[in-house]
Amino acid sequence: MLHILRDKKTAKKVWIILAIIIIPAFTLWGFSSSGSGKEENKAAGRIFGKNISNLEFKKAFSAAQVAAILQFGSEFPKVEKYLDLESQAWERLILLEEAKRRKVRVSDQEVITTIQSMPFFQRKSGFDNKAYTEILRYVFRLQPRTFEEQMRQNLTLAKLYNQITGKIKLDDNQIRQEWLKNNKELSIYYIAGLFAEGAEQVKPNSQNISTNEESKKTVQNAITACANDLKENKPFNQTAKAHGLKAGQTKFFKSSDEIDGLGKASLFWEKANDLKEDQVSEVFSNSQGYYIIKLKAVEPVDEEKFAKDKEALGENMLSREKDRVFGEFVVETKKKSGK
């Protein structure tokens, strides 16, 4: 989208289309002169013990909407219904108040530099003031001063994000372990006590004990006895059969794969990854049953591929971790705000 807007002829067409689609929404939420001052001054809600007027909320909603348009461009009308801009507006007000409490500041020069670097305000010679004015007027229906204040707020929120997440780091081992989950292949021998199969051996009794609970108990008893026998180095498959349990082996699989007869591989991969070859695991379970596994083999890891993937994966992991931490911060800040 942005590279298209650098071309002056196509930019005009695109922004006209955007204006036709987007302006009706801004007409609804914009700052029309028809609204009474009394209505605008009424409280829309409260955060941190103080009233937020309808006008303040409208401004926050407008800013959230503009930010979404800048992010999604011509796709905005398609995704707007999924964005919950009203909640975003309240979140924006809460976080800006928190940033104010933390004395987060943004200079005029930072605002100017940010706006002048935006691709859709650029022409061949650089920042184009005429394009800037026209886009604000005809697409966003905003005065430059209002848009610039929104950009100041956006930069404030970005600084708050950096303040909360700036010290988060990942070491090489964390990156490697994540890469191994997606790339390391291994195979296992397994013993499975499935609840569905246990249920076939149980009938509800006169005291109304549920078939489901009884089958789980039956399977648990069988696999516990099996695990005790395996500690005495009894044969893996024969011991499983002696206790009426299913035994098998898998092909090589990754953490993200599916295993025939067992389902999602992630739990089995994690358990097997902690084992040495031919080492038997402790009993573990999922919603389908109880299991014991033994590591059969590990496919050699492609170290050259890891070296190539490491930087991009690390950046992605760091971004996700920062978003997770900031998300928790937002939840806690909302609670403190009383909203």
C-alpha positions in Angstrom: 0.0 0.0 0.0 2.6 2.5 1.1 4.9 2.0 -2.0 1.8 2.7 -4.2 1.1 6.0 -2.4 4.6 7.2 -3.3 3.5 7.6 -6.9 1.7 10.9 -7.2 -0.9 9.9 -9.8 -2.0 6.6 -8.2 -1.8 8.2 -4.7 -4.6 10.7 -5.6 -6.8 7.9 -6.9 -6.2 5.7 -3.9 -6.9 8.4 -1.4 -10.1 9.5 -3.2 -11.3 5.9 -2.9 -10.3 5.8 0.7 -12.1 9.1 1.3 -15.3 7.8 -0.2 -15.2 4.6 2.0 -13.9 6.1 5.3 -15.3 9.6 5.6 -18.9 8.4 6.5 -17.5 6.8 9.6 -15.7 10.0 10.6 -18.9 12.0 9.9 -20.6 9.9 12.6 -17.8 10.2 15.1 -16.3 13.5 14.1 -16.4 16.8 15.9 -19.4 18.4 14.3 -20.5 21.8 15.3 -24.1 20.6 15.7 -23.5 18.8 19.0 -24.2 20.9 22.1 -21.5 21.9 24.4 -23.4 20.4 27.3 -23.5 17.0 25.7 -19.8 17.1 24.9 -19.0 17.9 28.5 -21.1 15.1 30.0 -19.1 12.1 31.4 -18.6 9.2 29.0 -17.0 7.2 31.9 -14.3 7.3 34.6 -10.7 6.3 34.8 -8.4 6.7 37.7 -11.2 8.3 39.6 -11.8 11.2 37.2 -14.5 11.8 34.7 -13.8 11.5 30.9 -16.1 13.7 28.9 -17.9 12.7 25.7 -15.6 15.1 23.8 -12.4 13.5 25.3 -13.7 10.1 24.4 -14.6 11.2 20.8 -11.1 12.5 20.4 -9.6 9.2 21.6 -12.0 7.2 19.3 -10.9 9.4 16.4 -7.2 8.8 17.2 -7.8 5.0 17.4 -9.6 5.1 14.1 -6.8 7.1 12.4 -4.2 4.8 13.8 -6.1 1.8 12.3 -6.4 3.5 8.9 -2.6 4.3 8.9 -2.0 0.6 9.8 -4.4 -1.1 7.4 -4.8 1.5 4.6 -7.4 0.5 2.0 -8.0 -2.8 4.0 -9.4 -0.8 6.9 -13.1 -1.1 5.8 -12.8 -4.9 5.7 -11.2 -5.2 9.2 -12.9 -2.3 11.0 -15.7 -4.5 12.5 -13.1 -6.7 14.1 -11.1 -3.9 15.8 -13.4 -2.9 18.6 -12.3 0.7 18.3 -14.4 1.8 21.3 -12.4 -0.5 23.6 -9.2 0.8 21.9 -10.2 4.3 22.7 -10.7 3.6 26.4 -7.4 1.7 26.4 -5.7 4.7 24.8 -7.0 7.1 27.4 -5.9 4.8 30.2 -2.4 4.3 28.8 -1.9 8.0 28.1 -2.9 8.8 31.7 -0.4 6.2 32.9 2.3 7.6 30.6 1.5 11.1 32.1 2.0 9.7 35.6 5.3 8.2 34.5 6.4 11.6 33.0 6.8 10.2 29.5 7.5 13.2 27.2 7.6 13.6 23.4 9.2 16.7 21.8 7.8 18.8 19.0 10.8 17.8 16.9 10.0 14.1 17.4 6.5 14.7 16.1 7.7 16.6 13.1 10.3 14.0 12.2 7.8 11.2 12.4 5.2 12.9 10.2 7.7 14.0 7.6 9.0 10.4 7.3 5.6 8.9 6.6 5.6 7.5 3.1 2.2 8.7 2.0 3.2 12.3 2.7 6.2 11.9 0.5 6.8 12.9 -3.1 9.9 12.7 -5.2 11.4 15.7 -3.5 10.6 14.4 0.0 7.9 15.6 2.3 5.1 17.4 0.4 3.2 19.9 2.6 0.4 20.1 0.0 -0.2 16.3 0.0 -0.1 16.4 3.8 -2.8 19.1 4.0 -5.0 17.5 1.4 -4.9 14.0 2.9 -5.7 15.4 6.3 -8.5 17.5 4.9 -10.2 15.1 2.5 -9.4 11.7 3.9 -9.2 12.1 7.6 -11.2 15.4 7.9 -8.7 16.5 10.5 -6.9 19.8 11.1 -3.1 19.4 11.1 -3.0 20.4 14.8 -5.4 17.6 15.7 -3.5 15.0 13.6 -0.2 16.2 15.1 -1.5 15.8 18.6 -2.6 12.3 17.8 0.9 11.5 16.5 2.3 12.9 19.7 0.1 10.5 21.6 1.1 7.6 19.4 4.8 8.4 20.1 4.0 8.7 23.8 2.4 5.2 23.8 5.4 3.8 21.8 7.7 5.2 24.5 5.6 3.7 27.2 5.8 0.4 25.5 9.6 0.7 25.3 9.8 1.7 28.9 7.9 -1.4 30.0 9.6 -3.9 27.6 13.0 -2.3 27.0 14.9 -4.6 29.4 13.6 -7.9 28.0 16.3 -10.0 26.5 16.6 -13.5 25.0 19.7 -15.6 25.3 21.0 -17.9 22.5 19.8 -21.0 24.3 16.2 -19.8 24.4 16.3 -19.1 20.7 17.9 -22.5 20.0 15.2 -24.3 22.0 12.5 -22.6 20.1 14.1 -23.4 16.8 14.5 -27.1 17.8 10.8 -27.3 18.5 10.1 -26.4 14.9 13.0 -28.3 13.3 14.3 -31.2 15.5 12.8 -34.5 14.5 12.7 -37.6 16.8 10.9 -40.9 17.0 9.6 -42.8 20.1 8.2 -46.1 21.3 5.0 -45.6 23.3 2.6 -47.3 25.6 -0.9 -45.7 25.6 -3.8 -46.3 28.0 -6.7 -44.5 26.2 -9.8 -43.6 28.1 -12.0 -44.5 25.2 -10.7 -48.0 25.2 -10.9 -48.3 29.0 -14.6 -47.3 28.8 -15.4 -50.4 26.8 -14.3 -52.5 29.8 -16.5 -50.7 32.3 -20.2 -50.7 32.9 -22.0 -48.2 35.2 -22.9 -49.8 38.5 -26.0 -49.5 40.6 -24.5 -46.6 42.6 -24.3 -44.4 39.4 -20.5 -44.2 39.2 -19.9 -42.6 35.8 -18.4 -44.7 33.1 -15.9 -42.0 32.2 -14.4 -41.7 35.7 -14.3 -45.5 36.2 -12.6 -46.0 32.8 -9.9 -43.4 33.8 -9.3 -45.2 37.1 -9.0 -48.5 35.3 -6.5 -47.1 32.8 -4.5 -45.3 35.5 -4.2 -48.5 37.5 -3.0 -50.4 34.5 -0.4 -47.9 33.4 0.9 -47.4 36.9 1.4 -51.2 37.2 3.1 -51.2 33.8 5.4 -48.4 34.8 6.5 -50.3 37.9 7.3 -53.3 35.9 9.3 -51.3 33.4 11.5 -50.0 36.3 12.6 -53.6 36.7 13.8 -53.5 33.0 11.1 -55.8 31.7 10.5 -55.7 27.9 8.7 -52.6 26.7 6.1 -54.0 24.3 5.4 -57.3 26.2 4.9 -55.4 29.4 2.3 -53.1 27.8 0.4 -56.1 26.4 0.5 -57.9 29.8 -1.4 -55.0 31.2 -3.8 -54.7 28.3 -2.3 -51.5 27.0 -1.6 -50.3 23.5 2.1 -50.3 22.4 3.6 -48.8 19.2 6.3 -46.7 17.7 6.3 -43.5 15.6 8.0 -42.2 12.5 10.2 -39.2 12.9 8.1 -36.2 13.9 8.4 -32.5 14.8 6.7 -30.7 17.7 4.1 -29.2 15.4 3.2 -32.5 13.7 0.3 -34.9 14.4 1.1 -38.5 15.4 -1.2 -41.3 14.1 -3.2 -42.7 16.9 -2.0 -40.2 19.5 -2.9 -36.7 18.1 -0.9 -33.5 18.5 2.8 -34.2 18.8 3.9 -31.3 21.0 3.5 -33.0 24.4 5.2 -36.2 23.2 8.0 -34.2 21.6 8.6 -32.2 24.8 8.7 -35.4 26.9 11.0 -37.2 24.5 13.3 -34.2 24.1 14.2 -34.6 27.8 15.1 -38.3 27.4 18.3 -40.0 26.3 18.1 -42.7 23.7 16.3 -45.8 25.1 15.4 -44.0 28.3 11.9 -44.6 29.6 9.7 -41.6 30.7 7.5 -41.3 33.7 3.8 -41.7 33.2 2.1 -38.5 31.8 -1.3 -37.8 30.4 -3.5 -35.6 28.2 -7.3 -35.4 27.7 -7.2 -38.7 25.8 -5.3 -41.0 28.1 -2.1 -41.9 30.0 1.2 -42.6 28.3 4.8 -43.9 28.8 7.3 -43.3 26.1 10.9 -44.3 25.3 13.1 -42.3 23.0 13.9 -44.3 19.9 16.1 -42.0 17.8 16.9 -38.4 17.0 17.4 -37.0 13.5 20.7 -35.0 13.3 20.1 -31.2 13.5 21.1 -29.0 10.5 23.3 -26.5 12.3 23.8 -24.4 9.1 20.0 -23.9 8.9 19.9 -22.8 12.5 22.6 -20.2 11.9 20.6 -18.8 9.0 17.3 -18.8 10.9 18.7 -17.6 14.3 18.5 -13.8 13.8 15.0 -13.6 12.3 13.7 -16.1 14.8 15.2 -14.2 17.7 13.6 -11.0 16.6 10.2 -12.6 16.2 10.5 -14.3 19.7 11.6 -11.0 21.3 8.7 -9.2 19.7 6.2 -11.8 20.9 7.7 -11.7 24.4 7.5 -7.9 24.6 3.9 -8.0 23.4 3.1 -10.6 26.0 4.7 -8.6 28.8 3.1 -5.3 27.7 -0.3 -7.1 27.3 -0.1 -8.1 31.0 0.9 -4.5 31.9 -2.2 -3.2 30.0 -4.5 -5.6 31.9 -3.1 -4.6 35.2 -3.2 -0.9 34.3 -6.9 -1.2 33.3 -7.7 -2.8 36.7 -6.0 0.1 38.5 -7.9 2.6 36.4 -11.2 1.3 37.5 -12.5 0.9 34.0 
